[in-house]
Amino acid sequence: VIPISRQLGIPAVFLGTGEGYHDLRPFNRAEYLKELLDIQ
């Protein structure tokens, strides 16, 4: 997971690796992908 996050240039917490973003609110896959891919 860490190499993937480095390749994408995002913090590992955004990939749901425990504490962090995943714990702030229920995981919304569509919203996550939208933000990850910067879809307008």
mmCIF file of the N, C-alpha and C atoms, coordinates in Angstrom:
data_MODEL
# 
_entry.id   MODEL 
# 
loop_
_atom_site.group_PDB 
_atom_site.id 
_atom_site.type_symbol 
_atom_site.label_atom_id 
_atom_site.label_alt_id 
_atom_site.label_comp_id 
_atom_site.label_asym_id 
_atom_site.label_entity_id 
_atom_site.label_seq_id 
_atom_site.pdbx_PDB_ins_code 
_atom_site.Cartn_x 
_atom_site.Cartn_y 
_atom_site.Cartn_z 
_atom_site.occupancy 
_atom_site.B_iso_or_equiv 
_atom_site.pdbx_formal_charge 
_atom_site.auth_seq_id 
_atom_site.auth_comp_id 
_atom_site.auth_asym_id 
_atom_site.auth_atom_id 
_atom_site.pdbx_PDB_model_num 
ATOM 1   N N  . VAL A 1 1  ? 0.834   -1.206 0.000   1.00 0.00 ? 1  VAL A N  1 
ATOM 2   C CA . VAL A 1 1  ? 0.000   0.000  0.000   1.00 0.00 ? 1  VAL A CA 1 
ATOM 3   C C  . VAL A 1 1  ? 0.868   1.255  0.000   1.00 0.00 ? 1  VAL A C  1 
ATOM 4   N N  . ILE A 1 2  ? 1.926   1.256  0.767   1.00 0.00 ? 2  ILE A N  1 
ATOM 5   C CA . ILE A 1 2  ? 2.785   2.442  0.836   1.00 0.00 ? 2  ILE A CA 1 
ATOM 6   C C  . ILE A 1 2  ? 3.396   2.782  -0.524  1.00 0.00 ? 2  ILE A C  1 
ATOM 7   N N  . PRO A 1 3  ? 3.957   1.799  -1.258  1.00 0.00 ? 3  PRO A N  1 
ATOM 8   C CA . PRO A 1 3  ? 4.481   2.131  -2.592  1.00 0.00 ? 3  PRO A CA 1 
ATOM 9   C C  . PRO A 1 3  ? 3.408   2.684  -3.525  1.00 0.00 ? 3  PRO A C  1 
ATOM 10  N N  . ILE A 1 4  ? 2.190   2.177  -3.418  1.00 0.00 ? 4  ILE A N  1 
ATOM 11  C CA . ILE A 1 4  ? 1.089   2.687  -4.239  1.00 0.00 ? 4  ILE A CA 1 
ATOM 12  C C  . ILE A 1 4  ? 0.825   4.143  -3.904  1.00 0.00 ? 4  ILE A C  1 
ATOM 13  N N  . SER A 1 5  ? 0.773   4.455  -2.622  1.00 0.00 ? 5  SER A N  1 
ATOM 14  C CA . SER A 1 5  ? 0.499   5.837  -2.226  1.00 0.00 ? 5  SER A CA 1 
ATOM 15  C C  . SER A 1 5  ? 1.620   6.767  -2.671  1.00 0.00 ? 5  SER A C  1 
ATOM 16  N N  . ARG A 1 6  ? 2.845   6.279  -2.627  1.00 0.00 ? 6  ARG A N  1 
ATOM 17  C CA . ARG A 1 6  ? 3.967   7.106  -3.091  1.00 0.00 ? 6  ARG A CA 1 
ATOM 18  C C  . ARG A 1 6  ? 3.873   7.337  -4.589  1.00 0.00 ? 6  ARG A C  1 
ATOM 19  N N  . GLN A 1 7  ? 3.494   6.313  -5.328  1.00 0.00 ? 7  GLN A N  1 
ATOM 20  C CA . GLN A 1 7  ? 3.372   6.437  -6.778  1.00 0.00 ? 7  GLN A CA 1 
ATOM 21  C C  . GLN A 1 7  ? 2.277   7.431  -7.145  1.00 0.00 ? 7  GLN A C  1 
ATOM 22  N N  . LEU A 1 8  ? 1.184   7.412  -6.394  1.00 0.00 ? 8  LEU A N  1 
ATOM 23  C CA . LEU A 1 8  ? 0.075   8.316  -6.663  1.00 0.00 ? 8  LEU A CA 1 
ATOM 24  C C  . LEU A 1 8  ? 0.302   9.699  -6.062  1.00 0.00 ? 8  LEU A C  1 
ATOM 25  N N  . GLY A 1 9  ? 1.268   9.786  -5.164  1.00 0.00 ? 9  GLY A N  1 
ATOM 26  C CA . GLY A 1 9  ? 1.577   11.069 -4.551  1.00 0.00 ? 9  GLY A CA 1 
ATOM 27  C C  . GLY A 1 9  ? 0.585   11.501 -3.489  1.00 0.00 ? 9  GLY A C  1 
ATOM 28  N N  . ILE A 1 10 ? -0.026  10.528 -2.814  1.00 0.00 ? 10 ILE A N  1 
ATOM 29  C CA . ILE A 1 10 ? -0.976  10.847 -1.750  1.00 0.00 ? 10 ILE A CA 1 
ATOM 30  C C  . ILE A 1 10 ? -0.545  10.162 -0.459  1.00 0.00 ? 10 ILE A C  1 
ATOM 31  N N  . PRO A 1 11 ? -0.951  10.699 0.687   1.00 0.00 ? 11 PRO A N  1 
ATOM 32  C CA . PRO A 1 11 ? -0.626  10.051 1.961   1.00 0.00 ? 11 PRO A CA 1 
ATOM 33  C C  . PRO A 1 11 ? -1.256  8.667  2.057   1.00 0.00 ? 11 PRO A C  1 
ATOM 34  N N  . ALA A 1 12 ? -0.578  7.749  2.706   1.00 0.00 ? 12 ALA A N  1 
ATOM 35  C CA . ALA A 1 12 ? -1.071  6.384  2.843   1.00 0.00 ? 12 ALA A CA 1 
ATOM 36  C C  . ALA A 1 12 ? -2.426  6.327  3.539   1.00 0.00 ? 12 ALA A C  1 
ATOM 37  N N  . VAL A 1 13 ? -2.704  7.282  4.439   1.00 0.00 ? 13 VAL A N  1 
ATOM 38  C CA . VAL A 1 13 ? -3.973  7.252  5.169   1.00 0.00 ? 13 VAL A CA 1 
ATOM 39  C C  . VAL A 1 13 ? -5.161  7.361  4.224   1.00 0.00 ? 13 VAL A C  1 
ATOM 40  N N  . PHE A 1 14 ? -4.967  7.975  3.061   1.00 0.00 ? 14 PHE A N  1 
ATOM 41  C CA . PHE A 1 14 ? -6.068  8.111  2.115   1.00 0.00 ? 14 PHE A CA 1 
ATOM 42  C C  . PHE A 1 14 ? -6.434  6.782  1.463   1.00 0.00 ? 14 PHE A C  1 
ATOM 43  N N  . LEU A 1 15 ? -5.576  5.781  1.604   1.00 0.00 ? 15 LEU A N  1 
ATOM 44  C CA . LEU A 1 15 ? -5.875  4.461  1.057   1.00 0.00 ? 15 LEU A CA 1 
ATOM 45  C C  . LEU A 1 15 ? -6.544  3.568  2.098   1.00 0.00 ? 15 LEU A C  1 
ATOM 46  N N  . GLY A 1 16 ? -6.971  4.144  3.199   1.00 0.00 ? 16 GLY A N  1 
ATOM 47  C CA . GLY A 1 16 ? -7.695  3.386  4.218   1.00 0.00 ? 16 GLY A CA 1 
ATOM 48  C C  . GLY A 1 16 ? -6.798  2.455  5.003   1.00 0.00 ? 16 GLY A C  1 
ATOM 49  N N  . THR A 1 17 ? -5.637  2.916  5.389   1.00 0.00 ? 17 THR A N  1 
ATOM 50  C CA . THR A 1 17 ? -4.687  2.071  6.108   1.00 0.00 ? 17 THR A CA 1 
ATOM 51  C C  . THR A 1 17 ? -4.818  2.231  7.616   1.00 0.00 ? 17 THR A C  1 
ATOM 52  N N  . GLY A 1 18 ? -6.035  2.377  8.093   1.00 0.00 ? 18 GLY A N  1 
ATOM 53  C CA . GLY A 1 18 ? -6.240  2.473  9.536   1.00 0.00 ? 18 GLY A CA 1 
ATOM 54  C C  . GLY A 1 18 ? -6.705  3.846  9.944   1.00 0.00 ? 18 GLY A C  1 
ATOM 55  N N  . GLU A 1 19 ? -5.926  4.497  10.802  1.00 0.00 ? 19 GLU A N  1 
ATOM 56  C CA . GLU A 1 19 ? -6.311  5.813  11.298  1.00 0.00 ? 19 GLU A CA 1 
ATOM 57  C C  . GLU A 1 19 ? -6.141  6.876  10.225  1.00 0.00 ? 19 GLU A C  1 
ATOM 58  N N  . GLY A 1 20 ? -6.870  7.942  10.395  1.00 0.00 ? 20 GLY A N  1 
ATOM 59  C CA . GLY A 1 20 ? -6.758  9.038  9.443   1.00 0.00 ? 20 GLY A CA 1 
ATOM 60  C C  . GLY A 1 20 ? -8.077  9.285  8.732   1.00 0.00 ? 20 GLY A C  1 
ATOM 61  N N  . TYR A 1 21 ? -8.008  9.528  7.461   1.00 0.00 ? 21 TYR A N  1 
ATOM 62  C CA . TYR A 1 21 ? -9.175  9.876  6.647   1.00 0.00 ? 21 TYR A CA 1 
ATOM 63  C C  . TYR A 1 21 ? -10.312 8.867  6.794   1.00 0.00 ? 21 TYR A C  1 
ATOM 64  N N  . HIS A 1 22 ? -9.984  7.584  6.785   1.00 0.00 ? 22 HIS A N  1 
ATOM 65  C CA . HIS A 1 22 ? -11.010 6.540  6.844   1.00 0.00 ? 22 HIS A CA 1 
ATOM 66  C C  . HIS A 1 22 ? -11.837 6.628  8.127   1.00 0.00 ? 22 HIS A C  1 
ATOM 67  N N  . ASP A 1 23 ? -11.226 7.096  9.190   1.00 0.00 ? 23 ASP A N  1 
ATOM 68  C CA . ASP A 1 23 ? -11.925 7.164  10.475  1.00 0.00 ? 23 ASP A CA 1 
ATOM 69  C C  . ASP A 1 23 ? -12.726 8.456  10.661  1.00 0.00 ? 23 ASP A C  1 
ATOM 70  N N  . LEU A 1 24 ? -12.533 9.422  9.791   1.00 0.00 ? 24 LEU A N  1 
ATOM 71  C CA . LEU A 1 24 ? -13.204 10.707 9.959   1.00 0.00 ? 24 LEU A CA 1 
ATOM 72  C C  . LEU A 1 24 ? -14.687 10.638 9.617   1.00 0.00 ? 24 LEU A C  1 
ATOM 73  N N  . ARG A 1 25 ? -15.040 9.795  8.665   1.00 0.00 ? 25 ARG A N  1 
ATOM 74  C CA . ARG A 1 25 ? -16.440 9.659  8.250   1.00 0.00 ? 25 ARG A CA 1 
ATOM 75  C C  . ARG A 1 25 ? -16.586 8.351  7.488   1.00 0.00 ? 25 ARG A C  1 
ATOM 76  N N  . PRO A 1 26 ? -17.822 7.900  7.267   1.00 0.00 ? 26 PRO A N  1 
ATOM 77  C CA . PRO A 1 26 ? -18.017 6.657  6.515   1.00 0.00 ? 26 PRO A CA 1 
ATOM 78  C C  . PRO A 1 26 ? -17.359 6.744  5.138   1.00 0.00 ? 26 PRO A C  1 
ATOM 79  N N  . PHE A 1 27 ? -16.751 5.647  4.727   1.00 0.00 ? 27 PHE A N  1 
ATOM 80  C CA . PHE A 1 27 ? -16.041 5.614  3.449   1.00 0.00 ? 27 PHE A CA 1 
ATOM 81  C C  . PHE A 1 27 ? -17.028 5.643  2.291   1.00 0.00 ? 27 PHE A C  1 
ATOM 82  N N  . ASN A 1 28 ? -16.822 6.573  1.381   1.00 0.00 ? 28 ASN A N  1 
ATOM 83  C CA . ASN A 1 28 ? -17.671 6.703  0.200   1.00 0.00 ? 28 ASN A CA 1 
ATOM 84  C C  . ASN A 1 28 ? -16.782 6.477  -1.009  1.00 0.00 ? 28 ASN A C  1 
ATOM 85  N N  . ARG A 1 29 ? -16.896 5.288  -1.617  1.00 0.00 ? 29 ARG A N  1 
ATOM 86  C CA . ARG A 1 29 ? -15.989 4.917  -2.701  1.00 0.00 ? 29 ARG A CA 1 
ATOM 87  C C  . ARG A 1 29 ? -16.089 5.866  -3.892  1.00 0.00 ? 29 ARG A C  1 
ATOM 88  N N  . ALA A 1 30 ? -17.300 6.231  -4.282  1.00 0.00 ? 30 ALA A N  1 
ATOM 89  C CA . ALA A 1 30 ? -17.480 7.124  -5.432  1.00 0.00 ? 30 ALA A CA 1 
ATOM 90  C C  . ALA A 1 30 ? -16.830 8.487  -5.169  1.00 0.00 ? 30 ALA A C  1 
ATOM 91  N N  . GLU A 1 31 ? -17.045 9.005  -3.962  1.00 0.00 ? 31 GLU A N  1 
ATOM 92  C CA . GLU A 1 31 ? -16.452 10.298 -3.604  1.00 0.00 ? 31 GLU A CA 1 
ATOM 93  C C  . GLU A 1 31 ? -14.933 10.198 -3.538  1.00 0.00 ? 31 GLU A C  1 
ATOM 94  N N  . TYR A 1 32 ? -14.445 9.094  -2.978  1.00 0.00 ? 32 TYR A N  1 
ATOM 95  C CA . TYR A 1 32 ? -13.002 8.868  -2.890  1.00 0.00 ? 32 TYR A CA 1 
ATOM 96  C C  . TYR A 1 32 ? -12.368 8.841  -4.276  1.00 0.00 ? 32 TYR A C  1 
ATOM 97  N N  . LEU A 1 33 ? -12.977 8.087  -5.185  1.00 0.00 ? 33 LEU A N  1 
ATOM 98  C CA . LEU A 1 33 ? -12.437 7.991  -6.537  1.00 0.00 ? 33 LEU A CA 1 
ATOM 99  C C  . LEU A 1 33 ? -12.519 9.327  -7.264  1.00 0.00 ? 33 LEU A C  1 
ATOM 100 N N  . LYS A 1 34 ? -13.601 10.052 -7.038  1.00 0.00 ? 34 LYS A N  1 
ATOM 101 C CA . LYS A 1 34 ? -13.749 11.374 -7.657  1.00 0.00 ? 34 LYS A CA 1 
ATOM 102 C C  . LYS A 1 34 ? -12.615 12.299 -7.226  1.00 0.00 ? 34 LYS A C  1 
ATOM 103 N N  . GLU A 1 35 ? -12.338 12.332 -5.924  1.00 0.00 ? 35 GLU A N  1 
ATOM 104 C CA . GLU A 1 35 ? -11.263 13.182 -5.412  1.00 0.00 ? 35 GLU A CA 1 
ATOM 105 C C  . GLU A 1 35 ? -9.895  12.669 -5.847  1.00 0.00 ? 35 GLU A C  1 
ATOM 106 N N  . LEU A 1 36 ? -9.734  11.354 -5.831  1.00 0.00 ? 36 LEU A N  1 
ATOM 107 C CA . LEU A 1 36 ? -8.454  10.755 -6.197  1.00 0.00 ? 36 LEU A CA 1 
ATOM 108 C C  . LEU A 1 36 ? -8.108  11.052 -7.652  1.00 0.00 ? 36 LEU A C  1 
ATOM 109 N N  . LEU A 1 37 ? -9.096  10.928 -8.521  1.00 0.00 ? 37 LEU A N  1 
ATOM 110 C CA . LEU A 1 37 ? -8.871  11.113 -9.956  1.00 0.00 ? 37 LEU A CA 1 
ATOM 111 C C  . LEU A 1 37 ? -9.147  12.535 -10.410 1.00 0.00 ? 37 LEU A C  1 
ATOM 112 N N  . ASP A 1 38 ? -9.607  13.382 -9.486  1.00 0.00 ? 38 ASP A N  1 
ATOM 113 C CA . ASP A 1 38 ? -9.909  14.787 -9.774  1.00 0.00 ? 38 ASP A CA 1 
ATOM 114 C C  . ASP A 1 38 ? -10.910 14.915 -10.917 1.00 0.00 ? 38 ASP A C  1 
ATOM 115 N N  . ILE A 1 39 ? -12.001 14.162 -10.812 1.00 0.00 ? 39 ILE A N  1 
ATOM 116 C CA . ILE A 1 39 ? -13.055 14.200 -11.823 1.00 0.00 ? 39 ILE A CA 1 
ATOM 117 C C  . ILE A 1 39 ? -13.944 15.410 -11.570 1.00 0.00 ? 39 ILE A C  1 
ATOM 118 N N  . GLN A 1 40 ? -14.214 16.158 -12.595 1.00 0.00 ? 40 GLN A N  1 
ATOM 119 C CA . GLN A 1 40 ? -15.071 17.341 -12.470 1.00 0.00 ? 40 GLN A CA 1 
ATOM 120 C C  . GLN A 1 40 ? -16.531 16.949 -12.543 1.00 0.00 ? 40 GLN A C  1 
# 
